[in-house]
């Protein structure tokens, strides 16, 4: 689209120059200007439609999504209990699956990928209704993440268009689309801050030589208690066929099932059982599909904990008073403004600024030191790694869905406070502040 706009502006400029030189009639210039304004108006109407992604589902479509979600969740929990032997032992020992005849495809320190034959299992085939599935390929990823269960659930929650956009930016960047249709069926509450069910629709462009691919997914997240009394988290994403979004000839409808079961391990980390079934559409070698899936699994394992950290930081900055963090600023007033609040080293320059425009001052020993301030307690910091941490603060405007990113600094004390904050309390606080309930 940017190329078309550049070409149009070049044409306007060229004809304007020719009109001045009296080489063409002014009527041609007026006609081109009118055409350009019409195209600009059309693009503006399309953009206005894209800014309203919230949709409403019929009662029948809601029931379809609920039934399909419960079916996939029940099947996933059954497979989890039958195959996830890692849950009974060490969080980094995945050899149990190898002993059961599973074929290991890829592996690294915190996750392993195995081939799965459940795509041909009758129990799973019932979840892949219709003839849309051409060449299903199933894999299972088993591993652990260095964060708590509440933190991971808080980071993955996407119960509004703004939260969905934030997750796209932080985790699912490859599936980011200019327009995402969104419909909620069940939203988080004070009693269940991580519970959500809804439908999302988006279109991705893989390459210029292939048709854009459309996905209509029923999404669900929450917590369940297993038969043995174990607290588990879950996330289900699966393709559904709904009357509201019929298949278009210009798009290729993608099919997938992503099911995750999360269990907090004794050492405080989270064990993850991740089942993926994708439709390759064409008979490409399974090894090629496995390589693409492995990259997606690696990206999720790396970015999901980081997404939780980013959301906790944003919540603490936006809701200081509700989270009782304003006393940190009061304490910082009694610290020496000429010294780093952590190591107490003298800050030689009084012209202190934020990270975006920090001042570099020369020290007597020839090195350089930048002066920052903590975004949470506003105390001044030096640039040493053991005194300050640089974080990325990411916000999404709830009305326009515009993404705002900013680098900020935290003192080590505030960074530790944020990490120790209970994610459930933060989720409830965000619900109360952003979507106050009317009694």
N, C-alpha and C positions, 0 to 999 in steps of 0.2 A: 504493500500500500504506500509505503514511503517512496518507492521508486516511481509509482504513478503520479504522486503529488509533485515530485521533483520534475518529472517530464512536463506536467501541466504548467508549472510555474515557468519553466524554460520556454514553453511555447508562448505563454502570455508575454513574457519579456521580449521574445523575438519579434512577435507581431507588433508590439508597441513600438519597438525600434524601427520596424519597417513602415509603420504609419507615420512616424516622425519624418522619415526619409521620403514619404509619399510614394512608396513602392507598392503598397497595397491599400485597399479601401478601408476606411475606418469601420465600415460595417462588419468586416471580418473580425476585427478586434472586439467589437461589442458582442458578436455572437459567441466568441470564445470565452469572454468574461462571463456571459450568462450561463454557458455550459459548465464552467468551472464552479460557479456559485451553486448550481443545481446539484452537482456531485458532492460538494462540501456539505450542502444541506442534507443529502441522503446519508452521508457518513455520520453526521451529527445525530440523525434519528436512530441509526443503528447503535451508536454509542449510548444514547439515552435508554434504549432497550436493554443494553448490556448492564446498565447500572441497577436494574431491578431484577435480581436473580431469584428472589423468593417466589416459589410456586405453591399451589395448593393441590393436594392429592384427593382423589375421590375415595369414598369409604371402601370400595372394592379394592382399589390399588393399595390402600393401607393394610387391609387384611392379607393381601397377597404377600406384601413385604414382611409382615409379622410372621406369617406361617413359614415362609422360606427361611427367614432368619432363625427361627426356633429349630427348624429341621437341620440346618447346617451347624448350628451351635451344638445340638445334641450329638450329631455325628462326629464333630470335632472333639468334643469332650470324651467320647468313647474311644477314638483313636489315640488321644493324648494319654489316657489311662492305660491303654494296651501297649503303647510303643515307647513312651517317654520314660525309659528307665533311668535317664539322667536325673529325674526329679527325686529319686530315692537315694542318690549318692552325691558325689562331689559335683559342683556346678560346672566344672570344666572337663568332666570325663564323659565322652560321647561314645566310648567303645562298645557300650551295651547294645546299641543299635546295629553295629557291625556284626555282632555275634548272632543276631536274629536273621541274618541273611540280607540286610539292607546294603545297597551299593553306595558307597561314599563317592560323591562327585567332586566336591571341593571342601576345603577345610582351612581354618585359621585358628588362632588361639582361643577366640571367644565364640565361634559359631562353626557348625559343619552343615553341609548340604548333602541330602541323600535322595536318590531316585525312589519314586513311590509308584505303585501300581494301582492305587485306589481309583484312578480315573476310569478304569474298567470295572470297578466294584459296583454291584447293583445298588448298594446303599448310597453311593455317591452319584451314580447315574441318574437317580431320581431327582437329585438337585440340579442336574443339567438337562432341564426339560426342553423339548422341541428339537428341531434339526439345525439349530444355530451353531452348535459345536461341531467342528469339522475334524480337528486333530488335537484332542486334549492331551496335555502333558502335565504330570503331577510330580511335585517334589516336596520335601519336608526339610525345613531348616531348624536345627536344635542348637541352643547356646544360652548364653547369659549376658546380661548388661549390668554395668556398674552404676546402678541407681536403685531407688526404692520403688515398690509397686505403685504407691500413690503418685510419686513423681512422674513415672512413665505414663500412667493413665491421664494425669493432668496435662502432660505435654501432647498426648495424642488426641485429646478431646477436640472435636470440631462440630459444635452444636449451633453455629450461626454462619452466615456467609463470610463475615470478617474472620472468624476463627478458622474456617476452611481455607481462606486465602492465606492466612498466617502459616498454616501447616504446609500449604503448597510451597511457600517461599522457603521455609526452614527444612522440610523433609522431602516432599514430593515435587521437587522442581521440574522433573522431566514430564510430569503430567499437567503442568500449569497451562491453563487455557485462557483466552481472552474473555470468554463467557462461561460461567458455571451456573447452571440452574440448580436450585436448592429447595428442598421441601422437607420440613421437620414433621415427624410423627410423634416422638416422645423426646422431651427436652430435660436437661438436668434440673434437679430440685435440691433443696437443703438436705433432705434425707438421703438422696442418691445423687451426689454432685458429679459423678462420672457417667451417669446413664444417659444414653442418647440413641435414637433411632431415626433414620431419615433416608432420603433419596437424593443423590447428586447426579447431574448429567454434564458431561464436558466432551469437547472434541479436541483431539491432538493431531498434529501434522507431523508424520514421521519423516517424509521426504517429498520433494516435488514430483517424483515419479510414481507415487502411490496415493490412493484416495485417502482423505482424512479419516481417522478412526474415531468413532463415537462410542462412549461408554455411558450406560445407565446403570447405576449401582445402588443397591440397597445396603446402607451402612448401619452398623449397630455396635455399641460399646457399652461396657458396664462391668459389674461384678456378680459372681455366682459362688455358691458354696457346693463343693463336691460331695459325693456320697460319704466320703470319709471325714467330712467336716472341714475340709481345707478351703481357705479363701483364695479364689482365683479371679483374675481379670481376663477379659476377652475383648476381641475386636473382630468383627465380621464385615467383609466387603464382598458382595457377589452381584453378578449381572442379573438383571430382571427385565422382563418384557411387560411394559405397562401401556395401557391404552393412550395415556397422555403423550407419550413419546413413541410414535410409530417409527419403523425403520425407514430411512430415506435412501433413495437410489444413489444420491451423490455421496453418501457416507458408507463406510464399512463398520458394521456394528461389532465391537469387540466383546469377547466373553472371558470372564475370569472369576475365580473364587479365591479370596485371601482370608484365611482364618488363623487368628493368633490366640494362644492361651498363655497367660502370664502367671507365674507363681513366685512369690517372694521366698528366697532361700535363707537358710540360717545365718549366713554371713552378711545379710543385708542387700545382696544383689538380687536380680530378677532373672529367673529361668524362663526362657521363651521357647514355646513350641509353635512353629510357623508353618502352616500348610498352604501351598500354592497350587492351583490348577489353572493353567492358561490354555487358550486355544491358539495354536500356531497358524490356523487357517490354511496354510500351504504345507506341503510335505517337505519342509526343510529339515536338515539333520537335527536330531535331538540335541546333539552336542552344541550346536549353535544356540538353540533355545536355552539350554542349561547355562551357557556362558553369560547370556543376557540376564537371566534370572539371578545368577550369582552376583553380578554387579549391583542389581537392585537390592539384594539381601545385604550386601556389604554396606551400601549407602544407608539403608535403614538402620543397621546395627550401629553405624557411626553417628548418624544425625538424630535419632530418636532421643537419646539422653541429652544431647545438646539442645533439642527443642524444648525439653522440660526445663532446663536451666534458663533458657531465654524467656519462657513464659513466666517463670517464678520471678525473675528479675523485673520484668515489665509489671507484674502484679504488685510487687513491693514498691516500685517507684510511683505507680499510679494510685495506690491505696495505702499510703503511709499511715494516715490517721486511723483508718479502719483496722489496720494490722498492728497498731500500737508501736509504730516505728518513729514517730515524731520526737520521742525523747532522745533519739540518737543525735538529732540536730542540736537539742538543748545542751547535751553534754559536750558537743564540739565547741561551744562558745567559751568553755573554760580551758581549752587547750591553747598552747602558745602558737599564735598565728605566724611566727617566724620560723617554726620548726615542723618537720614532718611528724604527723600524729602517730606514726608507727615506730620509726627508728630514732626519732628526735634529732635528726641531723638538721643543721641550719640551712634554711632556704635563702640564698643570697640575694634573690631578686624579688621585690615586692609586687612586680607586675604579673601576678599569677592569673592564668586564664584556664579555660577548659581544655580538654584533650584536642578539640578541633583546632584551636589556635594557641597551643602551648608555647611558652617562651623557653628558649634554650639559653642557658647561662653557662659561662665558662668557669670551671673550678680552678683552684690554684695548682692542682696536679695535672692539668691539661685535658682532663676528660670533660664531658658535658653532662648536664643534668636537666631534665624537664620537670616542670612543676605542674601537678595536676590537683584536682579536688574530687573528693568522693561524691558520687551522684546521690548517695543515700543520706550520709551524715554531714556532707559539705565540708569535711575536714580537708586540710591541705596535705598533699602527699609528694614525696619525691618519686623519681622514675624507676627505682630499684624494683626488681621482680618480686622480692619478698615483702615489699611494702604495698604495692598496688597491683590490681588485676584489670586488664582491659577486656571489656565485654561489648557485645553488640546489642543495642536496644532496638527492637523491631516492633513497630506498631502498625495497625491497619485501621484506617478510618472506616467507621461502621456505616456511613452513608455513601461514600464514594468508592470504598474499597481500595483507596490509594495506600501504598506501602511506604512507610517512613522508616529509614534506618539511620542509626546514629551510634558512633563509638563513644563509650563512656568508661569511666574508671571507678573502681571500688577499692576501698581499703580492705585489708585482709580480714579485719574484724567483721565488717558488713558483709563481705563475701561469705564468711562462715555462717553468719546469721541467716542469710538467704538460703544456703544449702540445708540448714537445720530446720527451716520453717516447714510446718506440716502442709503438704500439698492439698489435703482435703479441706483444711481450714481456709487456705487461699482460694480454692475453687468456690467455696460457699461465700466467702467475702466478695469475690468477683460477681457472683450471681446477685447478691444483695445490692451491690453498688451499680452494676450495669443494667440489671433487669429487676428493679424492685417489685416485689409482689404486692398487689393491692388487696387489702383485707376487706 
